[in-house]
């Protein structure tokens, strides 16, 4: 028994439209990932092709600075977004210095522009996460639904960030914080727009997705020698899946900072 022609055409139209929406969403995501892609490409190329005059870490820093300058100059990134990215660079660099000091990972190669054993380009890897969030927020016209109060979000983000430091001296409360995140954001949604149609997703689920893909990116980065975990000194191996929880919490901190700054910006239109 064949389907009515009208139903067949309707289903075909739905499939075509869904494919176009998925392609458009993927394209906007790809554009939002431009900064991270340049970093990964630079890691790969400098691993294969030795560059003269400077150490590899120094070339990576120069590439990141030039890329950042070009994105602002070309209009792909606004000056307000640059401020957010600079904040993430400083937050990430502070975390890197502490983690390297504690032996969590290392940067074994030489470089002129290193602070306490940490190359300055490493801060741009955190900044690239902020760049993605800012770009995707603008390109997909992101809105927040039932966002928790400021007095809840800020202490939660602060506690998550501090736990990256304090768990070396005290108990690791990442799982307690993860449960707290689920409770706080249980009713919160993020809505985004693709070709005039709005979609929505639970915020907690978006955290998991971004955290997982950053873990995938971390495996690529360590493969190309961006940094080195203790179990990778002899030969490269897959980053432990447990690191997803760390990246998940880092993504939450990143998202909360960007979201809070966006909300403050909207409440104070003249804020520059």
C-alpha positions in Angstrom: 0.0 0.0 0.0 1.6 3.3 -1.1 1.4 6.5 0.9 -0.7 9.4 -0.5 1.3 11.8 -2.7 0.7 14.7 -0.4 2.2 12.8 2.6 5.2 11.7 0.6 5.9 15.2 -0.6 5.5 16.5 3.0 8.0 14.0 4.4 10.5 14.7 1.6 10.2 18.4 2.3 10.7 17.8 6.0 13.8 15.7 5.3 15.3 18.4 3.0 14.5 21.2 5.4 16.0 19.2 8.3 19.1 18.6 6.3 19.5 22.3 5.4 19.0 23.3 9.0 21.6 20.8 10.2 24.1 22.0 7.5 23.5 25.6 8.5 23.9 24.8 12.2 27.1 22.9 11.4 28.4 25.8 9.3 27.8 28.4 12.0 29.5 26.1 14.5 32.5 25.7 12.2 32.8 29.5 11.8 32.6 29.9 15.6 35.5 27.4 16.0 37.8 29.4 13.7 40.2 30.3 16.5 40.5 26.8 17.9 40.9 25.4 14.4 43.9 27.7 13.7 45.5 26.7 17.0 45.1 22.9 16.2 46.4 23.5 12.6 49.4 25.4 14.0 50.1 22.6 16.5 50.1 20.1 13.7 52.2 22.1 11.2 54.8 23.2 13.7 55.1 19.5 14.8 55.9 18.5 11.2 57.7 21.6 9.8 60.5 23.1 12.0 60.4 26.9 11.9 63.6 29.0 12.1 64.8 31.6 14.5 62.3 30.9 17.3 61.3 27.9 19.4 58.1 26.1 18.6 56.2 27.4 21.6 57.2 31.0 20.7 56.0 30.5 17.1 52.7 29.3 18.5 52.4 32.4 20.6 53.1 34.6 17.6 50.5 32.8 15.5 47.9 33.2 18.2 48.5 36.9 18.6 48.4 37.5 14.9 45.1 35.4 14.6 43.6 37.4 17.5 44.6 40.7 15.9 43.2 39.6 12.5 39.8 38.5 14.0 39.3 41.9 15.6 40.6 43.8 12.6 38.4 41.9 10.2 35.3 42.3 12.3 34.9 38.6 13.1 35.4 39.5 16.7 34.2 42.6 18.6 36.2 44.6 21.0 33.8 43.5 23.8 34.5 39.9 22.9 38.2 40.6 22.9 37.9 41.7 26.6 36.1 38.5 27.5 38.8 36.4 25.7 41.6 38.4 27.4 40.0 37.6 30.8 39.9 33.9 29.9 43.6 34.0 28.8 44.6 35.3 32.2 42.3 32.8 34.1 43.7 29.9 32.0 47.3 31.0 32.4 47.0 31.2 36.2 45.5 27.7 36.2 48.3 26.4 33.9 51.1 27.8 36.1 49.6 26.1 39.1 48.9 22.8 37.5 52.4 22.6 36.0 53.9 23.4 39.4 51.9 20.6 40.9 53.1 18.2 38.2 49.7 17.6 36.6 51.2 18.1 33.1 54.2 19.7 31.6 55.6 21.7 28.6 58.9 20.0 28.0 60.0 22.0 24.9 62.1 25.2 25.0 60.8 28.7 24.6 61.7 32.3 25.4 58.2 33.3 26.3 57.5 31.0 29.3 56.5 31.9 32.8 57.3 29.4 35.5 57.6 26.7 32.9 54.4 27.6 31.1 54.5 29.0 27.5 52.3 32.1 27.1 50.5 30.5 24.1 48.8 28.1 26.5 46.5 30.9 27.7 45.2 31.2 24.2 43.9 27.6 24.3 41.5 28.7 27.1 40.8 31.9 25.2 39.8 29.9 22.2 37.0 28.3 24.3 35.8 31.8 25.1 36.1 32.8 21.5 33.9 29.8 20.5 31.3 30.7 23.1 31.2 34.4 22.1 31.1 33.6 18.4 28.4 30.9 18.7 26.3 33.2 21.0 26.3 35.9 18.4 25.9 33.8 15.3 23.1 31.6 16.7 21.4 34.5 18.6 21.5 32.6 21.9 19.0 33.4 24.6 18.8 32.1 28.2 15.5 30.8 29.7 14.9 30.7 33.4 18.5 31.6 34.2 19.4 31.4 37.9 20.0 34.5 40.0 23.3 36.3 39.8 24.0 35.6 43.5 23.8 31.9 42.8 25.7 31.7 39.5 28.8 33.7 40.5 29.6 31.8 43.7 29.0 28.5 41.8 31.4 29.5 39.1 33.9 30.6 41.7 33.7 27.4 43.6 34.2 25.3 40.5 37.2 27.3 39.4 38.8 27.2 42.9 38.3 23.4 43.1 40.9 23.0 40.3 43.4 24.4 42.9 42.1 23.3 46.3 41.6 19.6 45.4 45.4 19.2 45.5 45.3 20.1 49.3 41.8 19.1 50.2 39.1 16.6 49.0 38.0 16.9 45.4 34.4 18.1 45.4 33.9 18.1 41.6 31.1 15.5 41.8 29.3 17.5 44.5 29.6 20.6 42.3 28.3 18.7 39.3 25.2 17.6 41.3 24.8 21.2 42.4 25.0 22.4 38.8 22.2 20.0 37.8 20.0 21.2 40.7 20.7 24.9 39.9 20.1 24.6 36.2 17.4 21.9 36.2 14.8 24.3 34.7 17.2 26.4 32.6 17.2 26.2 28.8 19.3 27.8 26.1 17.5 28.8 22.9 19.2 29.4 19.6 18.2 30.3 16.0 19.0 28.6 12.8 17.8 30.2 9.5 14.9 31.9 11.3 13.8 28.9 13.3 14.4 28.8 17.1 15.4 25.6 18.9 16.0 24.9 22.5 18.2 22.6 24.6 18.6 22.0 28.3 21.7 24.0 29.5 23.1 21.0 31.4 23.0 18.9 28.3 24.8 21.6 26.3 27.5 21.6 29.0 28.0 17.8 28.5 28.3 18.1 24.7 30.8 20.9 24.8 32.9 19.2 27.5 33.0 16.0 25.5 34.2 17.7 22.3 36.8 19.6 24.3 38.1 16.3 25.6 38.3 15.1 22.0 40.2 18.3 21.1 42.5 17.7 24.1 43.5 14.3 22.7 44.3 15.9 19.4 46.3 18.7 21.1 48.4 16.3 23.2 49.0 14.1 20.1 50.6 17.2 18.5 52.6 18.0 21.6 50.6 21.0 22.9 51.4 19.8 26.4 52.2 16.4 28.0 50.6 14.4 30.8 52.9 12.2 33.0 51.6 9.0 31.3 52.5 10.5 27.9 56.2 11.1 28.5 57.4 7.8 26.8 54.7 7.7 24.1 51.3 9.3 23.4 48.3 7.6 24.8 44.6 8.5 25.0 43.7 11.1 27.6 41.8 9.4 30.5 38.1 9.6 30.0 37.8 10.9 33.5 39.2 14.2 32.2 35.8 14.8 30.6 34.5 15.7 34.1 37.3 18.4 34.4 36.6 19.8 31.0 32.9 19.7 31.8 33.4 21.9 34.9 35.7 24.2 33.0 33.1 24.6 30.3 30.5 25.4 32.9 32.8 28.1 34.4 33.4 29.5 30.9 29.7 29.5 30.0 28.7 31.1 33.3 31.3 33.8 32.9 30.2 34.6 29.3 26.5 34.4 30.2 26.9 36.7 33.2 28.8 39.3 31.2 26.2 39.1 28.4 23.4 39.7 30.9 25.3 42.6 32.6 25.9 44.1 29.1 22.2 43.9 28.3 21.2 45.4 31.6 23.7 48.3 31.1 23.5 49.2 27.4 26.3 51.8 27.6 28.8 49.4 29.2 31.9 49.2 27.0 
